[in-house]
Amino acid sequence: MPTVTIRVNGKPATATVEPRTLLVQFLRENLSLTGTHIGCDTSQCGACVVHLDGSSVKSCTMLAVQANGASVTTIEGLANGDKLHPMQEAFRENHGLQCGFCTPGMVMSAVDFAKRHKNPDERQIREWLEGNICRCTGYHNIVKAIKAGTEAMARAGS
């Protein structure tokens, strides 16, 4: 069985895994980082989004061995201690969540989006979110949260 070494949330993590182990399983089962959710197992819902070397990826369709040597950031790695990341704070302030199941993946996707789009309009935000499904809300508050989070990240220089 292969050994996988990944830098997760700034810390090295090594485990021996079966070759078929998905990245989301590695994070949840080997590292107990359960903020990354498994929603559909088909890459449709986006609940499993993490950052791999700075870009958002769906961890339910990526093997852990494919991430060997990479840097992964999960929702647990965004906050700085008790201080929420600006996008997390924007989701909280704008009620961009309801049950919260999709929220980690939404936030991770939104952070990547904000790094790529400094002054997005609603259409750009909604197009980016096509890979993330929320079954509880209309997307109105999520879009507001991403717009506010993007502005906050720009002010913070992130």
Phi, psi and omega in degrees: 000142182285151173259132181246131174238120182227143172271113184245120181053039176086359182239141179290142178222128180230138177205151172269127185228160171290147181303335183271003181294125178283154178301319179298322177293318178303313181295313184284313188271322181273327185248357181057032175264086189269008175290332175280117187262155173254114184251312188230340184062014181232010178071021181267323193268332179082006180294342185261012186294132173226173174258130176245114184050039174093350180247145181287137176220155175270111187284353178277350180239018178236133177284146178301323180296334177290337180267001181306128180085356183268174175249127182241135172242130177252175179302328179293338183267359182281315183292155175252090186066236179274354182270116180294150171298148180307326179288321176299316179298320179295321177297319179294312184293328183259010182048053180274032181206163172226278179284334177092354184296317182277346190304314180303315179293321177299313182296316180297318177297318182295323178296315177298316178303313183296329178289335182265336185230106185281332180219068186283156171260174184300321180299315179298318180296312182296322177296318179298323184283000181302337179269006179233128182247132171244126182265355185258323189248163158284164186273006185305307182288331176294315178298316177301318181296317181293320177299313180295319179295321178297316178296318180295320178295320179296318178297324182278352181075024179258000000 
